[in-house]
Amino acid sequence: MPASLTVLTIRSWFFALFILGAAGAGAKDAGDYVGDAKDYVLAPLHWDQTDWAWFAGSIATVAVAHHFDNSVRDHFGPQPFDSRDPHNLRDIVPVAALGGAVLVQGLLGDKPALNLSFGMMEAAVLAGGTTFALKFATGRQRPNETLNSNQWFKSGDGFPSMHTSVAFAAATVFAERDADNIIARRIVAYGLATGTAYLRLKDNQHWLSDTVAGAAIGISTGMYVSHRGHGLNHTASNWSIAPIGGGVGIAYTHELR
């Protein structure tokens, strides 16, 4: 399957799951989804020192991983340059199965599980959107397209790994739920997400730094969804237009929390 079609397939699949979960939960309308997406995009405007430290640490970790890109590819042996992704769906199955199990439990009458499945799918969609934008901006070729790990701004879509970002986004929402068995939840969820990242490396679909960046996006997005009150407390913001001597002034106000 061509790389561009791979991205579209994954995005479409997760969008379908998101709609299914939202329909079952019935907790939000279209306006809520728009508000969530807006808050997510504007989140950096009100990051605190901890958030910026996480961002800087993520960039540093990706840079270190990039140093080992070629070594990791060589570890898994020579692979063909065919730009195909025969395991496109298989590699997301571990976390998808977890999300599906939670959704089924919710549809059977467990409201907390239903809300959890909704959060998992929303996080996957938000992380997927961020990943898609970065793929378009960076244009990095995959290890099954070139031996040079520095082939940026070409025709590729390798950076970051979509599978890894959506897997860690959904896994983080599941793992960080306030529950008595949180340690076990973290082991299962993060273990499955890590398995997805490993498969992407083993299948020669991504460089190590692609998966590390994907994991960082997924974890941060999952944390955002888990801690924002499921969209019930949107950041206050608005546009205003007022006449100013000789012209018109446009103002944007945004409440930083």
C-alpha positions in Angstrom: 0.0 0.0 0.0 1.4 3.5 -0.9 2.6 5.5 2.1 0.0 8.3 1.4 -2.8 5.8 1.4 -1.5 4.3 4.6 -1.9 7.6 6.4 -5.4 8.1 5.0 -6.5 4.6 6.0 -5.4 4.9 9.6 -6.9 8.4 9.9 -10.2 7.2 8.5 -10.3 4.1 10.6 -9.8 6.0 13.9 -12.3 8.7 12.9 -14.9 6.0 12.4 -14.1 4.6 15.8 -14.4 8.1 17.3 -17.8 8.7 15.8 -19.0 5.3 17.0 -17.9 6.0 20.6 -19.3 9.5 20.6 -22.7 8.2 19.3 -22.7 5.6 22.1 -21.8 8.0 24.8 -24.1 10.8 23.7 -22.2 13.1 26.0 -21.2 15.7 23.5 -22.5 17.6 20.5 -20.7 19.0 17.5 -19.9 22.2 19.4 -18.1 20.3 22.1 -15.9 18.6 19.6 -15.0 21.9 18.0 -14.3 23.3 21.4 -12.0 20.4 22.4 -10.1 20.7 19.1 -9.7 24.4 19.6 -8.4 24.1 23.1 -6.0 21.4 22.0 -4.5 23.5 19.3 -4.3 26.6 21.6 -2.9 24.6 24.6 0.7 25.8 24.1 -0.5 29.4 24.8 -1.0 28.5 28.4 1.7 25.9 29.0 3.5 26.2 32.4 7.1 25.5 33.1 6.4 21.8 33.5 4.8 21.6 30.1 7.7 23.4 28.4 10.1 21.2 30.2 8.3 18.1 28.9 8.4 19.6 25.4 12.1 20.3 25.6 12.8 16.9 27.0 10.8 15.3 24.1 12.8 17.2 21.5 16.0 16.1 23.2 14.9 12.5 23.3 13.9 12.5 19.6 17.3 14.0 18.8 19.1 11.3 20.7 16.9 8.6 19.0 17.8 10.1 15.6 21.4 9.4 16.4 20.6 5.7 16.6 18.2 5.5 13.6 20.6 3.7 11.3 21.8 1.3 14.0 18.3 0.3 14.8 17.5 -0.3 11.2 20.6 -2.4 10.7 19.7 -4.4 13.8 16.5 -5.7 12.1 18.5 -6.6 9.0 18.2 -5.6 5.3 14.7 -4.8 4.1 13.4 -4.3 0.6 12.8 -0.8 -0.8 9.2 -1.2 -1.9 7.3 1.6 0.0 4.7 -1.0 1.0 3.1 -1.5 4.3 1.7 -5.0 4.4 1.1 -4.9 8.2 -0.7 -1.5 8.3 -3.7 -2.7 10.2 -2.0 -5.6 12.1 0.4 -3.2 13.9 -2.4 -1.2 15.5 -4.4 -4.3 16.6 -3.0 -4.5 20.2 -4.3 -1.1 21.3 -7.3 -1.2 19.1 -8.4 -4.4 20.8 -8.0 -2.8 24.2 -10.1 0.2 23.1 -12.7 -2.1 21.5 -13.0 -4.1 24.7 -13.6 -1.0 26.8 -16.2 0.2 24.2 -18.1 -3.0 24.3 -18.1 -2.9 28.1 -19.5 0.6 27.9 -22.2 -0.3 25.4 -23.3 -3.1 27.7 -24.2 -0.6 30.3 -21.0 0.5 32.1 -21.2 4.3 31.8 -17.7 5.0 33.2 -16.3 2.5 30.6 -18.3 4.2 27.9 -16.8 7.6 28.8 -13.4 6.1 29.0 -13.7 4.6 25.5 -14.8 8.0 24.3 -11.7 9.6 25.8 -9.5 7.0 24.3 -10.8 7.5 20.8 -10.9 11.3 21.0 -7.2 11.3 22.1 -6.4 9.0 19.2 -8.1 11.4 16.7 -6.4 14.5 18.2 -3.0 12.8 18.1 -3.6 11.5 14.6 -4.4 15.1 13.4 -1.1 16.4 14.9 0.8 13.6 13.4 -0.7 14.1 10.0 0.2 17.8 10.1 3.8 17.0 11.0 4.1 14.3 8.3 3.0 16.9 5.8 5.5 19.5 7.1 8.6 17.3 7.5 8.2 15.0 4.4 10.6 12.5 5.8 11.3 9.3 3.9 10.9 6.0 5.6 13.6 3.4 6.0 11.9 1.3 3.3 12.4 4.2 0.9 16.0 5.2 1.6 19.1 4.3 3.6 19.7 7.9 4.5 17.9 8.8 7.8 18.3 12.5 7.0 16.0 12.6 4.0 13.7 15.4 5.2 11.3 17.6 3.2 11.1 15.1 0.4 8.0 13.1 -0.7 7.9 10.9 2.4 5.5 10.7 5.3 7.6 8.9 7.9 7.8 11.4 10.7 6.2 10.9 13.2 4.8 7.4 13.3 1.0 7.6 13.1 0.5 4.1 14.5 2.7 4.9 17.5 1.1 8.3 18.3 -2.5 7.0 18.2 -1.6 3.9 20.1 0.1 5.9 22.9 -2.7 8.5 23.0 -5.4 5.8 23.5 -3.2 3.9 25.9 -2.4 6.9 28.0 -6.1 7.8 28.6 -6.7 4.2 29.7 -3.6 3.9 31.8 -4.0 7.2 33.7 -7.6 6.7 34.7 -8.0 7.2 38.4 -8.4 3.6 39.6 -7.2 1.3 42.3 -5.4 -0.9 39.8 -3.5 1.9 38.0 -0.2 0.1 38.0 -1.6 -2.9 36.2 -3.4 -0.6 33.8 -0.2 1.2 33.0 1.7 -2.0 32.4 -1.0 -3.4 30.0 -1.7 -0.2 28.1 1.8 1.1 27.7 3.0 -2.4 27.0 0.6 -2.7 24.1 1.5 0.7 22.8 5.2 -0.1 23.0 4.5 -3.3 21.1 3.0 -1.2 18.3 6.1 0.9 18.2 8.3 -2.1 18.1 6.4 -3.7 15.2 6.8 -0.5 13.2 10.5 -0.7 13.7 10.7 -4.4 13.0 8.6 -4.1 9.8 11.0 -1.4 8.6 8.2 1.2 8.4 9.8 3.8 10.6 13.0 5.1 12.0 13.5 4.9 15.7 13.1 8.7 16.0 9.8 8.5 14.2 8.4 6.2 16.9 9.9 8.2 19.7 8.2 11.4 18.4 5.0 9.5 17.9 5.1 8.3 21.5 5.7 11.8 22.8 2.7 13.2 20.8 0.5 10.3 22.0 1.4 10.5 25.6 1.0 14.3 25.8 -2.3 14.2 23.9 -3.5 11.4 26.2 -2.6 13.4 29.3 -4.4 16.4 27.8 -7.6 14.5 27.3 -7.3 12.8 30.7 -6.8 16.0 32.6 -9.0 18.6 30.9 -12.3 17.4 32.4 -13.5 15.8 29.1 -14.1 19.2 27.6 -16.5 20.5 30.2 -14.3 23.5 31.0 -13.2 25.1 27.8 -10.8 28.0 27.9 -12.6 31.2 27.5 -11.7 33.1 24.3 -13.4 35.4 21.8 -12.9 37.8 18.9 -14.2 41.4 18.9 -14.3 44.1 16.3 -14.5 47.8 17.3 -14.1 51.1 15.4 -10.7 52.9 16.0 -10.0 56.4 14.8 -9.6 56.1 11.0 -10.2 52.4 10.9 -11.4 49.2 12.6 -9.6 47.2 15.3 -9.8 43.5 15.7 -9.0 42.0 19.1 -8.7 38.4 20.3 -8.8 37.6 24.0 -7.8 34.3 25.4 -8.0 33.3 29.1 -4.8 31.6 30.2 -5.4 29.0 32.9 
